[in-house]
Amino acid sequence: QVQLVESGGGLVQPGGSLRLSCAASGLGLDDYTIGWFRQAPGKEREGVSCISRRGGTTYYASSVKGRFTISRDSAKNTVYLQMNSLKPEDTAVYFCAARMARSLVNICTPSSQNYWGQGTQVTVSS
């Protein structure tokens, strides 16, 4: 049974930092592209950052480029999202997802993902 479990969300002040973790079981993350997505109330789910199977290619949404960093630890079968300089508009439920396709086309498109975690809430507020 495939499970992706996110952790690390919470309440943080503007300008603060959080590190999200996505721990996998039932699959080896090295065989998948992994992505972080978010969904704010009333908005569509959007790709935030994604990383290729061996980590050689990363994608960042323009709204987070320079502030967020995605990484993967094969030994721990875990992917991380380091979020710095957080803004109120980063408030959302954050999900990790795994994608089987080898192609990097649509790497960070929600509809192309095969497995999803349950999400973790990130709230940026003073």
C-alpha positions in Angstrom: 0.0 0.0 0.0 1.4 3.3 -1.1 1.4 6.1 1.5 2.8 9.6 1.3 2.8 11.4 4.7 3.4 15.1 5.0 4.6 16.8 8.1 6.1 20.1 9.2 3.2 22.5 8.6 2.1 25.0 11.1 1.6 28.7 11.9 4.4 31.0 11.2 4.8 34.8 11.0 5.6 36.6 7.7 9.2 36.3 6.9 9.6 33.0 8.8 10.6 29.6 7.7 9.2 26.1 7.7 10.5 22.8 6.4 7.9 20.3 5.1 8.7 16.6 4.9 7.1 13.9 2.7 7.8 10.4 3.9 7.0 7.5 1.6 6.1 3.9 2.2 5.1 1.2 -0.3 7.2 2.8 -3.0 10.8 3.9 -3.6 10.8 7.6 -4.2 13.8 7.3 -6.4 11.5 5.7 -9.0 9.2 8.7 -9.1 9.2 12.4 -9.7 8.0 14.1 -6.5 6.2 17.3 -6.2 4.8 19.7 -3.7 1.4 21.3 -4.4 -0.8 23.6 -2.5 -4.4 24.6 -2.4 -5.8 27.7 -0.8 -9.5 28.1 0.0 -11.5 28.8 -3.1 -8.5 28.2 -5.4 -7.3 25.4 -7.6 -4.5 23.2 -6.6 -1.2 24.4 -8.0 2.3 23.0 -8.4 4.8 24.7 -6.1 8.0 22.7 -6.7 8.9 19.3 -8.2 12.0 17.3 -8.5 13.0 14.6 -11.0 13.8 11.0 -10.1 17.5 11.6 -9.5 17.2 15.2 -8.4 18.9 16.6 -11.5 15.9 18.7 -12.5 13.8 20.9 -10.3 10.8 23.1 -11.1 9.6 26.1 -9.0 6.5 28.2 -9.5 7.5 31.8 -10.1 5.8 32.8 -6.9 8.2 30.8 -4.8 11.4 30.9 -6.8 14.3 32.0 -4.7 12.4 31.4 -1.4 11.6 27.6 -1.5 14.0 24.7 -2.0 13.1 21.1 -2.8 15.4 18.2 -2.0 15.3 14.5 -1.6 17.0 12.0 0.7 17.0 8.6 -0.9 18.3 6.9 2.3 15.3 8.2 4.2 12.8 7.8 1.3 11.8 11.4 2.0 11.4 14.6 0.1 11.6 18.0 1.7 10.4 21.5 0.9 12.4 24.3 2.7 10.3 27.4 2.8 11.9 30.7 3.6 10.7 34.3 3.6 7.1 33.1 3.9 4.3 35.4 2.9 0.6 35.5 3.9 -0.2 34.4 0.3 1.7 31.2 0.9 -1.1 30.1 3.3 -2.6 26.9 2.0 -2.8 23.1 2.5 0.4 21.6 1.1 0.4 18.2 -0.5 3.1 16.0 -1.8 2.6 13.8 -4.7 4.4 11.1 -6.7 4.4 10.7 -10.4 5.5 7.5 -12.3 6.0 8.9 -15.8 9.7 9.3 -16.8 9.0 12.3 -19.0 9.6 15.7 -17.5 6.7 17.1 -19.5 4.0 18.2 -17.0 6.2 17.2 -14.1 4.4 19.6 -11.9 0.9 19.4 -13.1 -1.6 18.2 -10.5 -3.5 16.0 -13.0 -0.4 14.0 -13.9 0.4 12.8 -10.4 -0.3 9.2 -9.4 -0.2 9.3 -5.6 -1.1 12.0 -3.1 -0.5 12.6 0.6 -3.2 13.9 2.9 -1.8 17.4 3.2 -0.5 19.6 5.9 -1.7 23.1 6.7 0.6 26.1 6.4 -0.6 29.4 7.8 1.4 32.6 7.5 0.0 35.3 9.7 1.1 37.8 12.2 
